[in-house]
Amino acid sequence: MVYTPETEEDSAVAERENVAIACKSAGDIVSSLRPEDVPHFAATSLGYLTWGSDIPQNEMGLGDFGGWAFDTLQFWGDYLNQEGGMDLDTFCNSYLGSKNYGFGNDDLQADVDAYLLVHAYWKGKKSFSQALNDMRSISPKARRFEFFIKRFGGSRQNVQDAFWYMMEKQPIPYATEEIYKLISKAKRLPNKDEAYILARSFATKLLYS
């Protein structure tokens, strides 16, 4: 898990204080989540609240880095460090979503829910608890599909381009190629073909898991 940097502008500080108040007033909602969901969901939500969720559908934004984009990069490190010698396609099909690697189903669902809560369900809502309850009244599978539509316009190509945007443009301040390799525990970063395979597998997991 990675925590995105927090801006110290007055508006951002006030926003974080509002989030803390809302969370404290949410009653037993957090206790209704599986324990493994909460830290990842909270960190990813804070990233989108801090940096925004209105992101071009074929690009990666700062808020994404604490969610699906970093998790996909971390999974790339898992692939390079595997001992079985699988090719990337086979490894993705076999293990993306597995709890034994860096991008399990719980992480994926937390990424999906954090984006949807901030981008869609909390906008215009009177309370955090109402927004969270409305979102979680929908099945996890349906929420994954909704994320695919809202975040990527329902396009696998956009998923691929958004992940490659992170590799090619490196839009995160101070996050150099060496930093990417360090946090993903990877000897090298994926080339374009490899990045597309990773992103396609992520899209498939959103649609069919």
SULURCOR-V296047 format. One record per backbone hydrogen bond with DSSP energy under -1.0 kcal/mol. CO is the residue of the C=O (numbers start at 1). NH is the residue of the N-H. E is the energy in kcal/mol with one decimal. If there is no record, write none. Layout:
BEGIN
CO/NH/E, CO/NH/E
END
This chain:
BEGIN
9/13/-2.5, 10/14/-2.5, 11/15/-2.0, 12/16/-2.4, 13/17/-2.1, 14/18/-2.2, 15/19/-2.2, 16/20/-2.4, 17/21/-2.3, 18/22/-2.6, 19/23/-2.7, 20/24/-2.1, 21/25/-1.6, 23/26/-1.2, 26/29/-1.4, 29/32/-1.3, 30/33/-1.4, 34/37/-2.1, 37/41/-2.6, 38/42/-2.8, 39/43/-2.5, 40/44/-2.5, 41/45/-2.4, 42/46/-2.3, 43/47/-1.8, 44/48/-2.0, 45/49/-2.6, 46/50/-2.5, 47/51/-2.6, 48/52/-2.1, 53/55/-1.6, 56/59/-1.9, 64/67/-2.2, 64/69/-1.1, 67/71/-2.3, 68/72/-2.3, 69/73/-2.0, 70/74/-2.9, 71/75/-2.0, 72/76/-1.5, 73/77/-1.5, 74/78/-1.7, 75/79/-2.2, 76/80/-2.2, 77/81/-1.8, 79/82/-1.2, 87/91/-2.5, 88/92/-2.8, 89/93/-2.5, 90/94/-2.0, 91/95/-2.7, 92/96/-1.9, 95/98/-2.8, 97/105/-1.6, 98/101/-1.5, 103/97/-2.0, 104/108/-2.4, 105/109/-2.7, 106/110/-2.1, 107/111/-2.4, 108/112/-2.3, 109/113/-2.8, 110/114/-2.3, 111/115/-1.8, 112/116/-2.4, 113/117/-2.7, 114/118/-2.0, 115/119/-3.1, 116/120/-2.4, 116/121/-2.2, 117/122/-2.5, 122/125/-1.5, 127/131/-1.9, 128/132/-2.7, 129/133/-2.5, 130/134/-2.6, 131/135/-2.2, 132/136/-2.6, 135/138/-1.5, 139/143/-2.2, 140/144/-2.1, 141/145/-1.8, 142/146/-2.4, 143/147/-2.4, 144/148/-2.2, 145/149/-2.0, 146/150/-3.2, 147/151/-3.0, 148/152/-1.0, 148/154/-2.2, 149/153/-1.4, 152/155/-1.3, 155/159/-1.4, 156/160/-2.4, 157/161/-2.9, 158/162/-2.6, 159/163/-2.0, 160/164/-2.4, 161/165/-2.2, 162/166/-1.2, 163/167/-1.3, 164/168/-3.3, 165/169/-2.6, 172/175/-2.0, 174/176/-1.3, 176/180/-2.4, 177/181/-2.3, 178/182/-2.1, 179/183/-2.7, 180/184/-1.5, 181/186/-2.0, 191/195/-2.9, 192/196/-2.3, 193/197/-1.9, 194/198/-2.3, 195/199/-2.4, 196/200/-2.8, 197/201/-2.2, 198/202/-2.0, 199/203/-2.5, 200/204/-2.6, 201/205/-2.2, 202/206/-1.9, 203/207/-1.8, 204/208/-2.7, 205/209/-1.4
END
